Amino acid sequence: MDYSILDYGAVADGVTNCAAAIQQAVDTASAAGGGRVVVPAGRFLSGSVLLKSNVELHLESGAVLISSLNPAEILPFPQGGDGADPDDTADGWQGGFFLGATHVRNVTISGMGTIYGQGDKVFLDKDVDSGFHECPKSCEAFRPRMMLFEAVENFTVRDVTLQDAAFWTLHMAGCRRVRIQNIMILNDDRGGNNDGIDPDCCRDVVISNSIVRTGDDAIVVKSTGPMSRRYGPSENVVITGCVLHSRDSALKIGTETHGTIRNITLSDCVVDDCSRAVGVWVRDGGTVEHIHVHHLTGNTRRYADAYQLPGAPGWWGKGEPIFISATPRAGKTGSAGIIRDVSFDHLYLTSESCAFAAGEPDSELEDVRIRDLHLTLQHQGTQPGGIFDEQPSARHIYPHAIPALYARCVNGLTVTDSTVRFVGDNEAWDGRVTELENCRRAAVELEKLV
């Protein structure tokens, strides 16, 4: 059955809080064994709504479901950070959520309508990068996640548009059997912490045929402290056929790596004006393994940030096509963790910085393979080059000449059938194709084209 929110008192004026009406429709559908809760054309403001088992939230064409920014109308996380980990706050466990569910099954969000997070009301350009208008905007207001779904089995999001998230857009924690299909995420591309899609300790996830345009990372596979303790590894994630724009990474794996992340593929995607195409981090002692990326095209570039302008907020990344990093966080001791069995092939990217793969003597990268990388190094943005960026870590950001490939502490590095072309003049490029430090079992065939 269909359950129209209008029948439960929802008002399409964009001002009245319709949370009670929407929640009643959801509860009624669930109590009946399941059904479709319909949001018709119109603008509906709402506080937090909890979806239930066997319920589909369907937004018809022309429907706009608007997230309240009033803290009194936003629910806290059902469990949230459990306080056992000092990094819970750093993991982002604050602020509450707009749409969510916990420990349910068979939940769907569908339709050609829009879920609007009002992020444009909380981000403010204070011109702290001296007129470039590229660094993250300031945010001093309350801002909830757009969505948090924890321990949901059989979860689907399809066709909808998610617009102007104020914080993380679609966060899935400990979910199983997830399909994200044909959606659009259209966020402020200078909004800090407005990640697109965050599978966190999820298993069996397919993200396909979607457009994600955001400021912070477009897609982030992670293992936060509290979710890792509850749900175990992040594993079996397929990302394919997407267009990704971010002023951080198109695909980021980490930095939260309290547990294991494995069996991740990214394929047949366009990377559009990102700070990085693919970034793989370990920082928290976890293991990242069996990561395979193929058939990407597009470009990466550097945006204005805090390195040149002290005090300005900054993005992570300086235009790297590939970034793999195992190094401790500042102030931490012991091994950062393990990264092993990572491969890239058929990448056609125009970038401002090098392919970067760097571990430490006690955290060597293991078995990194690159084949058919065709890299064009070309200055595209407003900022000078000559910067290595290993945030967040004790190494942080530091000056360094840019070769085409930089590797440090890699045990098993293979590069074959790959080319690089230097276009234009840039004092950051010293003309070297490769720079290897403390690498073992390295075989690099990277041809410099004239």
PLY file of the C-alpha trace (Angstrom):
ply
format ascii 1.0
element vertex 450
property float x
property float y
property float z
element edge 449
property int vertex1
property int vertex2
end_header
0.00 0.00 0.00
0.91 3.64 -0.44
0.78 5.96 2.55
0.73 9.63 1.51
2.18 11.93 4.11
-0.66 14.37 3.30
-3.11 11.92 4.88
-1.24 12.22 8.17
-1.17 16.00 8.31
1.94 17.03 6.35
1.76 20.57 4.94
3.64 21.54 1.78
4.51 25.08 2.82
8.23 24.60 3.48
7.79 26.07 6.98
5.67 23.68 9.06
7.62 20.87 10.74
6.10 17.72 9.20
8.21 15.22 11.18
5.28 13.89 13.23
3.15 13.34 10.13
5.93 11.61 8.20
6.88 9.46 11.18
3.26 8.40 11.67
3.04 7.35 8.02
6.27 5.35 8.40
5.09 3.69 11.61
1.71 2.81 10.12
3.28 1.26 7.03
5.73 -0.76 9.12
3.01 -1.98 11.49
1.02 -3.20 8.49
3.95 -5.33 7.38
5.45 -2.77 5.01
4.53 -0.25 2.38
5.49 2.86 0.49
5.43 6.24 2.22
4.86 8.83 -0.51
6.12 12.41 -0.44
4.15 14.19 -3.20
5.21 17.30 -5.12
5.73 20.25 -2.81
8.17 21.53 -0.20
8.03 19.75 3.16
10.19 20.84 6.10
10.86 18.14 8.67
12.82 17.27 11.73
14.39 13.82 12.10
12.56 10.76 10.79
13.40 7.12 11.61
12.61 4.62 8.86
11.44 1.14 9.79
11.66 -2.37 8.35
9.97 -3.04 5.00
9.30 0.66 4.36
10.11 2.58 1.17
10.28 6.36 1.38
9.31 7.52 -2.11
9.74 11.11 -3.27
7.66 11.90 -6.32
8.94 14.24 -9.02
8.73 17.77 -7.66
8.89 16.68 -4.03
11.45 18.45 -1.83
12.01 17.08 1.67
13.85 19.71 3.70
16.04 18.99 6.72
15.46 21.18 9.75
18.51 22.97 11.14
16.87 23.43 14.55
18.77 21.28 17.10
15.54 20.73 19.04
14.04 19.00 15.98
17.02 16.75 15.22
17.53 13.36 16.89
20.91 12.39 18.33
22.54 9.26 16.98
20.69 6.11 18.10
23.94 4.88 19.64
26.63 7.18 18.28
30.20 7.10 19.48
30.36 4.79 22.45
32.98 6.82 24.30
35.47 3.96 24.42
37.71 5.53 21.81
39.35 8.96 22.26
38.95 9.52 18.52
35.14 9.21 18.57
34.73 12.96 18.21
37.33 13.09 15.45
35.41 10.31 13.72
32.50 12.75 13.37
30.12 11.37 15.98
28.33 14.57 16.78
25.45 16.65 15.47
22.62 14.14 15.02
20.90 13.18 11.76
17.90 14.03 9.57
16.91 10.67 8.02
18.02 7.38 9.49
17.34 3.90 10.75
19.01 1.43 13.06
18.88 -2.38 13.26
16.13 -2.82 10.66
15.88 -4.51 7.28
14.50 -3.92 3.80
14.62 -0.12 3.71
14.46 1.88 0.46
14.64 5.57 -0.44
13.50 6.17 -4.01
11.96 8.54 -6.52
12.80 11.56 -8.64
12.39 14.06 -5.82
14.99 15.91 -3.76
16.22 15.72 -0.18
17.56 19.15 0.72
19.95 19.59 3.65
20.07 23.41 3.73
23.85 23.36 3.66
23.75 26.63 1.73
22.39 28.22 4.92
25.35 27.16 7.10
28.45 27.61 4.91
29.91 31.12 4.80
32.70 32.45 2.59
34.83 34.69 4.83
37.47 35.21 2.11
40.22 33.76 4.31
42.29 32.70 1.29
42.90 36.26 0.15
40.55 36.38 -2.75
41.02 32.97 -4.33
37.64 31.77 -2.98
38.79 28.15 -3.15
39.45 26.97 0.42
36.70 25.45 2.60
34.02 27.85 3.74
33.52 28.61 7.41
30.69 26.97 9.34
29.69 28.09 12.82
26.09 26.84 12.81
24.49 23.58 13.95
24.58 21.07 11.11
23.27 17.49 11.21
24.15 14.62 8.94
21.67 14.30 6.11
21.42 10.51 6.57
22.73 7.92 9.03
21.75 4.29 8.58
23.24 1.86 11.10
23.06 -1.93 10.91
20.46 -1.93 8.14
20.19 -5.15 6.14
19.08 -4.80 2.51
19.31 -1.03 2.08
18.63 0.71 -1.24
18.84 4.34 -2.35
17.90 4.99 -5.97
17.11 7.85 -8.32
16.82 10.63 -5.72
18.78 13.89 -5.61
20.55 14.74 -2.35
21.25 18.46 -2.34
23.25 20.80 -0.11
24.08 18.50 2.77
25.26 20.46 5.80
27.49 17.59 7.03
28.10 14.04 5.77
25.47 13.25 3.15
24.89 9.47 3.15
26.60 7.67 6.03
26.04 3.92 6.27
27.49 2.22 9.35
27.56 -1.55 9.73
25.05 -2.07 6.91
24.80 -5.27 4.88
23.73 -5.68 1.24
23.56 -2.07 0.08
22.66 -0.71 -3.36
23.15 2.96 -4.23
21.92 3.45 -7.80
21.37 6.37 -10.18
21.45 9.08 -7.54
22.79 12.64 -7.66
24.57 14.35 -4.78
24.86 18.07 -5.45
26.61 19.77 -2.54
28.53 23.01 -2.12
31.98 22.15 -3.46
33.56 24.37 -0.83
31.67 22.80 2.07
33.91 21.17 4.66
32.90 17.71 5.95
30.06 17.38 3.46
31.26 13.98 2.20
29.11 12.32 -0.43
28.81 8.60 0.40
30.48 7.02 3.46
30.32 3.21 3.78
31.68 2.63 7.31
32.27 -1.00 8.29
29.69 -2.06 5.70
29.68 -5.30 3.72
28.46 -6.11 0.21
27.94 -2.60 -1.19
27.37 -1.55 -4.82
27.49 2.15 -5.78
26.70 2.64 -9.45
25.73 5.10 -12.18
25.68 8.13 -9.90
26.88 11.74 -9.97
28.55 13.04 -6.82
29.65 16.68 -6.66
30.78 17.86 -3.26
33.49 19.73 -1.36
34.81 17.00 0.88
35.52 13.48 -0.38
33.01 12.15 -2.91
33.07 8.50 -1.75
34.84 7.41 1.45
35.24 3.80 2.60
36.25 3.87 6.24
36.48 1.99 9.51
35.68 4.32 12.40
36.49 3.26 15.94
32.99 2.61 17.32
31.67 0.97 14.14
34.72 -1.26 13.77
34.22 -2.59 17.28
30.55 -3.30 16.60
30.49 -4.57 13.04
33.95 -5.67 11.95
35.54 -5.06 8.53
34.55 -2.81 5.66
34.57 -5.24 2.76
33.22 -6.12 -0.66
32.52 -2.64 -2.05
32.02 -2.06 -5.79
31.97 1.50 -7.21
31.34 1.80 -10.94
30.04 4.12 -13.63
30.12 7.34 -11.59
31.08 10.97 -12.20
32.92 12.30 -9.14
33.89 15.87 -8.26
35.49 16.85 -4.95
38.04 19.33 -3.68
39.44 16.38 -1.74
39.47 12.80 -3.10
37.12 11.25 -5.63
37.59 7.93 -3.79
39.14 7.91 -0.35
39.90 4.77 1.65
40.58 5.79 5.28
41.79 7.88 7.01
39.81 6.26 9.82
41.37 2.79 9.81
40.68 1.26 13.22
39.79 -2.09 11.62
40.18 -3.91 8.31
39.13 -2.55 4.91
39.37 -5.01 2.03
38.03 -6.06 -1.36
37.27 -2.63 -2.84
37.00 -1.93 -6.58
36.59 1.37 -8.42
36.05 1.24 -12.17
34.81 3.11 -15.22
34.50 6.49 -13.51
35.21 10.12 -14.40
37.27 12.19 -11.96
36.39 15.86 -12.47
38.57 18.61 -10.94
39.44 16.75 -7.72
42.38 17.38 -5.40
43.10 13.66 -5.68
41.68 10.88 -7.79
42.21 7.95 -5.40
43.64 8.17 -1.89
44.43 5.18 0.33
45.45 5.83 3.95
46.23 3.86 7.09
46.69 5.82 10.31
45.08 3.88 13.17
46.72 0.43 13.08
44.26 -1.25 10.73
44.80 -3.24 7.54
43.79 -2.08 4.05
44.13 -4.78 1.40
42.92 -5.98 -2.00
42.14 -2.55 -3.47
41.77 -2.49 -7.26
41.16 0.57 -9.46
40.79 0.55 -13.23
39.59 2.66 -16.14
39.49 6.21 -14.81
39.70 9.42 -16.79
39.65 13.10 -15.84
41.86 15.52 -13.94
43.22 16.49 -10.54
44.44 19.92 -9.44
45.51 21.98 -6.44
43.19 24.45 -4.71
44.12 27.35 -2.40
44.68 26.17 1.15
46.46 26.83 4.42
50.02 26.02 3.34
50.57 29.31 1.54
48.09 31.20 3.72
48.53 30.40 7.42
45.23 30.26 9.27
43.14 29.44 6.20
41.36 26.08 6.23
42.68 23.68 3.64
41.93 20.65 1.53
43.90 17.40 1.66
45.64 16.83 -1.65
47.73 18.83 -4.08
46.64 17.31 -7.38
47.86 13.70 -7.08
46.37 11.09 -9.44
47.24 8.31 -6.97
47.99 8.72 -3.26
48.87 5.79 -0.97
50.07 6.59 2.54
50.96 4.62 5.67
52.37 6.94 8.32
51.38 7.67 11.95
49.17 10.52 13.01
50.94 13.39 14.77
51.61 12.46 18.36
50.95 8.73 17.82
53.53 5.99 18.23
53.76 2.50 16.77
52.89 1.20 13.33
50.35 3.15 11.30
48.99 -0.11 9.90
49.24 -2.22 6.75
48.44 -1.45 3.11
48.93 -4.37 0.70
47.81 -5.67 -2.67
46.80 -2.43 -4.37
46.55 -2.19 -8.15
45.77 0.49 -10.73
45.34 0.08 -14.46
44.11 2.09 -17.43
44.19 5.52 -15.81
44.17 8.55 -18.13
44.56 11.63 -15.96
45.80 15.20 -16.23
47.30 16.20 -12.88
49.36 18.83 -11.09
51.30 16.42 -8.85
52.82 12.96 -8.89
51.61 9.46 -8.29
52.55 9.10 -4.61
53.10 5.89 -2.62
54.81 6.22 0.75
55.10 4.10 3.86
57.50 3.99 6.80
60.18 1.45 7.78
57.74 -0.18 10.22
54.73 0.27 7.89
55.97 -0.63 4.42
53.49 -0.64 1.57
53.31 -4.15 0.12
52.72 -5.10 -3.51
51.64 -1.96 -5.33
51.06 -2.48 -9.06
50.44 0.19 -11.70
49.78 -0.65 -15.34
48.68 1.57 -18.21
48.89 4.83 -16.30
48.99 7.66 -18.82
49.67 10.82 -16.88
49.85 14.38 -18.15
51.51 16.74 -15.68
50.06 20.16 -16.37
49.50 23.25 -14.23
45.75 23.96 -14.13
44.90 26.00 -11.06
45.77 29.17 -9.20
48.41 27.77 -6.83
52.12 26.96 -7.23
53.29 23.36 -6.96
56.23 21.89 -5.15
54.31 20.56 -2.13
53.98 17.07 -0.66
50.88 16.66 1.49
50.80 13.76 3.97
48.01 15.06 6.18
47.03 13.98 8.78
50.45 12.95 10.10
53.60 14.20 11.75
55.01 14.75 8.24
52.06 17.05 7.41
52.86 19.35 4.43
56.36 20.16 3.22
58.16 21.48 0.12
59.35 18.87 -2.37
60.11 18.84 -6.07
57.54 16.89 -8.07
58.59 13.86 -10.15
56.02 11.82 -12.06
56.24 8.98 -9.51
57.39 9.15 -5.89
57.72 6.01 -3.74
59.06 5.54 -0.21
59.27 2.32 1.80
57.43 0.14 -0.70
58.14 -3.59 -0.72
57.06 -4.77 -4.15
56.46 -1.92 -6.61
55.69 -2.66 -10.25
54.95 -0.02 -12.90
54.51 -1.17 -16.50
53.21 0.12 -19.84
52.93 3.64 -18.42
53.78 7.10 -19.73
54.08 10.66 -18.50
54.04 13.90 -20.45
55.11 17.26 -18.96
53.08 20.08 -20.52
54.07 23.71 -20.05
56.50 25.13 -17.52
56.36 24.61 -13.77
59.28 25.27 -11.45
57.99 22.52 -9.14
58.83 19.86 -11.74
62.51 18.98 -11.87
62.12 16.75 -14.91
62.64 13.47 -13.07
60.31 10.65 -13.92
60.80 8.67 -10.70
62.12 9.13 -7.19
62.43 6.01 -5.04
63.48 5.97 -1.37
64.06 2.76 0.63
62.05 0.62 -1.77
62.54 -3.12 -2.25
61.60 -5.31 -5.22
60.92 -2.27 -7.42
60.53 -2.56 -11.18
59.44 0.68 -12.84
58.79 1.19 -16.56
57.48 4.72 -16.88
58.28 6.40 -20.19
58.64 10.17 -20.44
57.06 11.42 -23.64
58.27 14.55 -25.42
0 1
1 2
2 3
3 4
4 5
5 6
6 7
7 8
8 9
9 10
10 11
11 12
12 13
13 14
14 15
15 16
16 17
17 18
18 19
19 20
20 21
21 22
22 23
23 24
24 25
25 26
26 27
27 28
28 29
29 30
30 31
31 32
32 33
33 34
34 35
35 36
36 37
37 38
38 39
39 40
40 41
41 42
42 43
43 44
44 45
45 46
46 47
47 48
48 49
49 50
50 51
51 52
52 53
53 54
54 55
55 56
56 57
57 58
58 59
59 60
60 61
61 62
62 63
63 64
64 65
65 66
66 67
67 68
68 69
69 70
70 71
71 72
72 73
73 74
74 75
75 76
76 77
77 78
78 79
79 80
80 81
81 82
82 83
83 84
84 85
85 86
86 87
87 88
88 89
89 90
90 91
91 92
92 93
93 94
94 95
95 96
96 97
97 98
98 99
99 100
100 101
101 102
102 103
103 104
104 105
105 106
106 107
107 108
108 109
109 110
110 111
111 112
112 113
113 114
114 115
115 116
116 117
117 118
118 119
119 120
120 121
121 122
122 123
123 124
124 125
125 126
126 127
127 128
128 129
129 130
130 131
131 132
132 133
133 134
134 135
135 136
136 137
137 138
138 139
139 140
140 141
141 142
142 143
143 144
144 145
145 146
146 147
147 148
148 149
149 150
150 151
151 152
152 153
153 154
154 155
155 156
156 157
157 158
158 159
159 160
160 161
161 162
162 163
163 164
164 165
165 166
166 167
167 168
168 169
169 170
170 171
171 172
172 173
173 174
174 175
175 176
176 177
177 178
178 179
179 180
180 181
181 182
182 183
183 184
184 185
185 186
186 187
187 188
188 189
189 190
190 191
191 192
192 193
193 194
194 195
195 196
196 197
197 198
198 199
199 200
200 201
201 202
202 203
203 204
204 205
205 206
206 207
207 208
208 209
209 210
210 211
211 212
212 213
213 214
214 215
215 216
216 217
217 218
218 219
219 220
220 221
221 222
222 223
223 224
224 225
225 226
226 227
227 228
228 229
229 230
230 231
231 232
232 233
233 234
234 235
235 236
236 237
237 238
238 239
239 240
240 241
241 242
242 243
243 244
244 245
245 246
246 247
247 248
248 249
249 250
250 251
251 252
252 253
253 254
254 255
255 256
256 257
257 258
258 259
259 260
260 261
261 262
262 263
263 264
264 265
265 266
266 267
267 268
268 269
269 270
270 271
271 272
272 273
273 274
274 275
275 276
276 277
277 278
278 279
279 280
280 281
281 282
282 283
283 284
284 285
285 286
286 287
287 288
288 289
289 290
290 291
291 292
292 293
293 294
294 295
295 296
296 297
297 298
298 299
299 300
300 301
301 302
302 303
303 304
304 305
305 306
306 307
307 308
308 309
309 310
310 311
311 312
312 313
313 314
314 315
315 316
316 317
317 318
318 319
319 320
320 321
321 322
322 323
323 324
324 325
325 326
326 327
327 328
328 329
329 330
330 331
331 332
332 333
333 334
334 335
335 336
336 337
337 338
338 339
339 340
340 341
341 342
342 343
343 344
344 345
345 346
346 347
347 348
348 349
349 350
350 351
351 352
352 353
353 354
354 355
355 356
356 357
357 358
358 359
359 360
360 361
361 362
362 363
363 364
364 365
365 366
366 367
367 368
368 369
369 370
370 371
371 372
372 373
373 374
374 375
375 376
376 377
377 378
378 379
379 380
380 381
381 382
382 383
383 384
384 385
385 386
386 387
387 388
388 389
389 390
390 391
391 392
392 393
393 394
394 395
395 396
396 397
397 398
398 399
399 400
400 401
401 402
402 403
403 404
404 405
405 406
406 407
407 408
408 409
409 410
410 411
411 412
412 413
413 414
414 415
415 416
416 417
417 418
418 419
419 420
420 421
421 422
422 423
423 424
424 425
425 426
426 427
427 428
428 429
429 430
430 431
431 432
432 433
433 434
434 435
435 436
436 437
437 438
438 439
439 440
440 441
441 442
442 443
443 444
444 445
445 446
446 447
447 448
448 449
